[in-house]
């Protein structure tokens, strides 16, 4: 792998991890399109941790509040701390469906659903579902915010997140879709998707790291790995910031159109 490839894939990972367009599809499509070959697991780990650093740094204040509230066992806590404590527990429980699916079916999914054709159709299908969720959301008069997500809503969004293990789905896309169908407003659906990503990205990176250590570290190019990490972190931070600004003014239609176009491009070229 060259430094140019590392930079390109780092930027792509950072942008597509948080935009509702599927990072897995892009990271499979681009190397195949340019005949770069498959990148190794060590590089994949660094990209994951780059995006993890990005979301943690962007939401550092909110995450710190949630951590403090999570471990606050006082009986006389304020309503604000109580609300943060509840949200922290919701995020903690949201890990379970994806964790179970990944543990029991991860290898099957990885070996069965990696074809370009399947990913292309998945991009298009879930793009259309996102479009329908966006239209559904616009018709809702009494929308929910982060403070009043129910346990039922959380379970629905968490189960949707488990489907994101299938390439071409998009973790952020499907959790935002589920959030919109749960009557969350656009900004809350996006923010909750990002907050939910912290433990799941960490677990995915830790699982990959465990496999790397188990199978041997091999010949690691530290400079290439750090380059991918740096660019995925920077582009991830920018993606979150720009997306939250965009979504407050417009809807999800541009991302739906992009998903369909990329899906068609993959079908015709690969």
Buried (B, 14 or more C-beta within 10 A) or exposed (E): BEEEBBBBBBBBBBBBBBBBBBBBBBBBBBBBEEEBEEBBBBBBBBBBBBBBBBBBEBBEEBBEBBEEBBEBEEEEBEEEBEBBBBBBBBBEEBBEBBBEBBEEBBEEBEEEBBEBEBBBBBBBBBBEBBBEBBEEBEEBEEBBEBEEBEEEBBBBBBBBBBBBBBBBBBBBBBBBBBBBBBBBBBBBBBBBBBBBBBBBBBBBBEBBBEEBEEEEEEEEBEEBBBBBBBBBBBBBBBBBEEBBEBBEEEBBEEBBEBBBEBBEBBBEEB
